[in-house]
Amino acid sequence: MDTRLELTFLGHQTWLVQGGGHRVLIDPVLTEAFGLPGRAECRIWPPRAVDAGLMPRPDAVVLTHEHLDHFHLPSLDLLDRQVPVYTGPLLPAPVEEAIARLGFTVRRLDHTTPIELGDLRVTLYPAGARTLFWEDRVVQPCLRVGDGPAVFIAVDADPSDLYLQQIAEGAQPVPRMAVVSNNSQIVPPGMPASSVNLLPGVDGTRHKSGLSGLNQLLLDVLAPLDGVQDVTLCGNGFLPPGSPHGPFLYADHPKMAAAANGLQHLFPVHGPRPGERLTVPGSPAQKVTSDRVGWVRIDDDVEYEELLAHAAFLADPGTVQLFPLAEPPADQDQALADVRAALPRLGRELQATAAGVLACSIHEYLSGPLGPHRAVLRLKDGPGGELLQFAWDVTCADFVQVEATGREEAMAAYPFGAEMFFQDYLALLHGRLQVWDVAGGAMECWHIGRPLDSLVYAFFGIYGEHQRPDLAALSYATMAAGIPAPAGTR
């Protein structure tokens, strides 16, 4: 039996895996961009084109989770409707419903029921227990042909404790190859981002580097997988909307792999580019080899232009201003009413977040004793172009409008704060943007405490798909509206 596995990298975190004469397509993003239509779309990096007509037909699709860099309805629309879509038990219901409306059959599996395609077996393991809440619905595929070598894809989460337990008990072999997700998303110093703490002197993100990213991926993440022979990097494969710095720093995986291979000799590290196919041989004594497929083409001209822009920004970044992702509302009065109607719920749900708990536990801030106002939401370009400022009052678990001040005054008065555009918050409430879009490119925060105490992480918990499936369903309808009609069945 031929037990080798072939992994073709399609960009970001999309893989076509072939073994035993069968193929599995994982998290298909097959177009040049993903996300909700408009200014929130993210372009795949490096830029590439996938010829879906020439791509070998998959026998199954695996959807690891619902985030829009993995779940893309226009890409699914390019596939044969007879191909089943497999996912885990925790995928939000609106995702399954959106895929079913395209004409696919969705099959939910737990770790006890592998996908069996002839001799190719794919087991979907639950994310590790330490995984942060916005990724804890992820499933991590382990692929194996017969008794051949296994490939474990540690998608966007800590390695599965269950998988590690089965390895320790001898029920599963140590994988020959581990695929790890580089999600560092490090922006240049001075670049606005929701992960940057605006309080002076406490922005820990500025101290991140390529070495810290490699340390996390190759030592922290892989420490439990002692004995893995090969490691492959993926992730960070997109250009955020409106980012003048171009690709994320440390998103060049061939260079990162070369650096990793020069710094350690535990295992070879691979950093494929889109269209590269890695062949994992059936014999542990043989090396992993690579070649290229003809149905994925990198756009060298666009890549060159983006890299020039990247270098120019690093040489002279100037002053970067965020811009809104959504269009201004036509009916300003109704828009303001919708925002006001949403704030009581936000105020109540903020109580149970890390930011809310910490905010209620402190009693003094920069100017002395704190009153009941512990956090502030600043919405820019509100009706009439005005800045709207709402303070979170813990005595009534609600946001109350207060007089707008300058940012520095707000930072001195409130230990927690978030700024975003009025129309973006409105679009989030209407399902035309997701919280990840706003946080990724049009939101800034400040906070005391740990990074996870920031309001941005509170917003992840309050407005994420797991907590607000109603908003998720609206966003999927927005995405589906961009699919050419009639989609038909193929």
N, C-alpha and C positions, 0 to 999 in steps of 0.2 A: 504493500500500500504506500502511495506517495503521501507522506504526512507533512510536507512543507506548506507554509502559508505565505501568500503574497499580499502585501499591504500597499495599496496605491493611495498616495496622499493627494487630496483634491484642494487643499487650502484650509487654513484656520484649524478646524477640528473635524473635518469630513474625511472619511476613509472608505475605500472599497476594498474589502478583504476577500480573497479567494483561497479556497482550499478544498480538496477532495472533489473538484469539479463543480463546486457551488460558490455563489458570491453573496456577500452581505454588505449592504450600503449603510453606513453609520452616520447619523446626523447630517442628512444631505442638504448642503447649500451649494447649488449648482449654477446659480446665476452670478453676475458680477458684484452683487451687493445683497445685503440682507436687512431685515428689520422692517419697520412700518414705513410706508411710502412717504416721500417728501424729504425734508431736511434732516430727518432722524435716521435715514438709511446710512449704513456703514458699508464701505467698499472693501472687498476682500483684498488682503495684502499678503504676498506680492500679487499684483493684478494679473488675472488669468482668465481664460475662457475655457469652459468645459463643453465639449460637443456631446450633449446628452444622447444624440442619435447614434453616435459611434461608441459611446460608453457601453461596455458589456452589461447585458441586462441582469440586474440583481434578482436573486431568488427571495430575498427578504430585505426589509428595511428595519433598522434598529433606531429608535428614538430614545436617547438617554434621558432627556428632560426637556422642559418647556421653554427655556430661555431662547430668545429669538436668534441667537447666533448658532443654534442647533436645530430649531424648529422653524421651518420656512415653507409656508404653503405654496408660493410660486414655484419652488424647486420640486416639491412633491407633485405639483401639477404636471411636471415633465415626465413622470413615470407611469408605467403600465399599472392600471387600477387592479390588476390581478395579483400584484405583488403585495403580500401582507405586511402590515406595519406592526412591529413588536415593541412593547414598552413595559415599564415596571408598574407596580400596583399603586404608586402614589402620584402618578401624573394627573394634574388637575383636569377635571371632567371637561371643561370647555375646549381643551386641546384635542381630546379624543373626538368630541362632537364636531370640531372644525375639520378634522381629517376625514371623518366619516362623510361630511357633506361634500367632500371632493370625490367620494365614491370608493374610498379604500376601506378595507376591513382592519380594524385595530384589535390586536390581541394582547391583553395584559398578562404578564407572567411574573411569578416570583422566582426566587433562586432555586426552588426545588424542581422546576420544569424547564429544562434547557430547550432551546431551538435546535431541532435536529434536521439537517439537510444532508441526507446520505450519511457520509462519515464525518461531515463537519458539524461540530457541536458548539453552540454559543450559549453560555450561561450568563444571566444578568444578575450581578451581585449588588446589594444595597450599599450606599455610601457609608463610609466610616462614621463612627459615633461622634467624632470630634469635628465633623464637617459643620460649617456655619449654616444657619437656618435657611438662607436663601438658596442653598445648593443641596439640602438634605433629601430631596426627592430624586436625586440622580441615581441612575443604575450604571454600573461599570461592567462592560462586556469582557468576558474571557473566552477566547476562541481557540479551538484545538481540533485537529483531524485525528480521529482514532486515539492511539496512545502516543501521538507525536508531540512536538513541543507546543507549549501554550503561549499565547500572546494576551497580556492583560492590559486593557486600556483604562487608565485611572482618570476618567473624565471629571474635571472640575471639582474634585472632592478628595478628601483623605482616602487612602486605600481601604477597601471594605474590610471591616473586622471579621466578618464571616468568612471571606475568602482567605484571610490570613490564618484564621483558626483551622480551616480545612487543610491549608498547607502544613501547619504545625502538626496536625493529626495524621498527615500522610494521605489524606483523601484526595488532595490535588498536588501536582508537582509545582515546584517553584517555576514561575514563568520563564521561558527562554528570553522573552522581550517584554519590557514594560514601556508603555506609551504614557508620558506624563504631560499635563497641560500647564504651559507657562502662561499664567494669568497675572503677571506682575503689573502690567499696564502702567509703567513708570513714565511720567511726563517730565519734560525739562524743567529745571528750576525757574521759578517765576511764572510758570504756566498755570492759569486758574484751573482748578479741578475740585470736585466735591471731596476728594480724599485728602486735600491739602487743608490743614487746620490754619485758619486765618489769624489765630491769636499769635502775637509775636513770640518767636523763640521756641515754639512747641511743635513745629511741623516736622514730624519724624519721617514723612515720605521723602524729604529732600536728601536723606542719608541713604536711600536705597541705591543699589548699584547692580551691575551685571553679576558681580561676584556673589552678592547676597541672593540674587535670583537663582543662580546655579546652586548655591548652598542649600536653599530651600528645596529645590526640585530633586537634586541628586543625593542629598544626604538626609534631610528631614523627611521628605515624602517616601523615599525608597528604603529608609533604614529597616522597616519591617520585612522587606523583600530580600533578605540576605541570600545571595547566590544567584540573583538575576544576571544573565550573561550580557544582555544588550539593553540599551535605553534609547528611546526616541522622543524628541521634543516636538511639540506642536502648540497651537494656541497663539494669542496675540496677533492673529492673522487678519487684521482689519484696520482701516483708517477711520477713526471716529469722525462724526460729522463736524465740519467747520474747524478742525484742529490745524492751525497753521504750522505746527511742528512736523506734520507728515506722520510717518509710521511711529509707533511706540518705540521708545528707546529699548534696546536689548530685545528686539523682535526679530533679529536676523539669526535664525536658528542654525544655518550652516556655520556662521562665525561663533555662535555660542557653543556649538558642538565641538568645533576645533579647539576653543579655549578649554572646554571641559576635558577633552582628551589630552591636552597638554598639562593639565593640573592633577590628573588622577589616572590610575591604571586599574581601577576595580572592574570597569566594563567599558566597551566602546559606546560612545554616544553619537547618535545619528540626528542630523538636523535637515530633514528633507525639504525640498521646495515643491510647490504644486506640480503634479505630473510625475514625480519620482516614485518608483515602485521598489519597495524593499522586499527581498525574498528571504524568509526565515527557513533555513534548511532543516530537513528531518533529523540530521545527525548533529549532536551537540559539538562535535569536533570541527564542523564546517563553519565558515564565517558567513555572516549576513552579507548579501550582495545587493546591488542596486542597479536599476536601469530606468529608462523613461518610457512612458506610454505616449502614443501619438494623438490621443483625443483630448489632451490638456495642453494648452499653449499659454506660456507666460508672455505678457505684453511688455517687451523689453523697453520700448520707447516711453510708455507711461511710467514704468518703474524708474527709469533714468531721470525723468522730469521730477518725480516725487522725491527722489533722493537728493537732487539738486536743491529743491525747496527745503528739504530737511536740513541740509548742511547750511543753507543761507539763514535759516531761522536760528540754528544753534550759534552761528557767528554773530548775529545781531537780532535778538528776539524782539526788541522794542517793547512796547506796552500792548498786551493782549486783552481785548475786551470780549466777554461772552456775548453771544447773540441768541435771540429766542429761536426755538425749533418750530413753534406753531405760529400760524397766522393770527393777527389780532381778531377778536370776535367782532362780528357785524353788529350785534346788539349788546352794547356795553352794559346797559342796565340789567339785562337778564344774566349776563356773564357774572356781574358782581353779586347778583342774588344767588347764583349757583355756587359761587365760592363761599359766600357767607353760610349757605345751607350745609356745606361740607365740613366747616370748621368745628362744630360741636363733636362730631364723630372723631375727627382727628384729635381733638383735645382729650377725649375719653381714652382712646386707644394708645395715646402717647404715655399714659400713666404706667402701663405695664412694660414699656421698653426699657432698655438699659439706660438711655438718656433720661427718661422720665423718673426712674428709680433714683438715679444719682442726683437729679435736679431737686427731688424732694428731700434728699438726705443732707444737703448742705445748708448752711445758715448764714454764711458770709461770703462776699465776693469782693471785687476790687474796691468798691466805695464803702464797704461796711456791711451791716446786717441786711439780709435779703427780705423783701416782702413776698407777696404771693406770686409775683410775676417772675418765672424762672427761665423762660425761653421765649424767643421771638421769631416770627415768620415774616420776612420782608418780601413783598411781591412788587417787582419792578414793572414800570410801564403799565400801570393800571388804567382805569377809565380816566380820560383826559391827560394821559401821560404821567399821572401822579404815582409816587411810591406809596404803597399801602403797607402799614406796619401793624401786626397783630401780636399781642403778648399772650403767652399761655399762663392762665390764672389757675393755679393748682387748687384753689378753694372751691372752684366750680367746674374744674376739668374742662375748660372751654378756652377758646381764643377770643380775646376782646380787642377791638380796634383801639390803638393808642396813637398819639401824635407821632408822625414820621420824623425820624432824626437822621443824621449822617451815620454812616457805617461805624466809624470809630466810637461815636457816642453809644450806639447800640451794643457794640462789643464790650464797652466799659460797664454797661448797665445789666446785661443779661449774660449768664455763663454759657448759654447754648443759643445758637442762632443759625438760621438758614435763609439764604437769598436765592430766589429764582424769578423768572419772568411770570407776570400775571397770566399771560395767555398760555404758557406752558403748564402751569398748575391747572388751569381750566381744561386744557387738552388731556391732562392726566385723568381728570374727573370724568371726562367724556369718552375715554378709551381711544383717543387719537394719538396719544403717546403712552408709553409705559414708564414706570418709575426709573427703570434702568436707562432710558433715553435721557431723561431730565438730569439724573445724577451723573451720567457719563459726559455730558457736554454743556450743561446750562445751569449749573447749581454750584453754590459755594457755601461753606459752613465754617463755624467755629465752635469749640467746645472745650471743656475741661475734662480730665480723666483720660481713659484709654481711647484708642481709635474707634473701637466698637461702641463707645458712648456718644458718638456723633449723631446729630439728627439725621444725617443721610442714611445711617443704618436703621434708625427708627423708621424712616420712610420706606426702606426696603421691607421691613416687617409689616408695616401698616398697609402698604399699597401693592405688595408683591402678589403674584398670581395665586399663591396658596391662601392668602388672606382675603383677597378681593377677586374671586373668580368671575364676578359680574363685570368688573372692569376689563379683565382678561378677555372675556367673550366679546366685548365691544371692540377691543383692539384687534382680535382675530378677524372680525367682520371687516374692519378697516383694511387689513392686509388682503383679505380675500377679494375685496372690491377692486383691487389692482390687477387681478388675474384676468387675462383676456377672456371675454365671453363669446360663444359658449365654450366652457372648458371641455365638455364632452367626456366620453370615456375612451380610453386608448386600449 
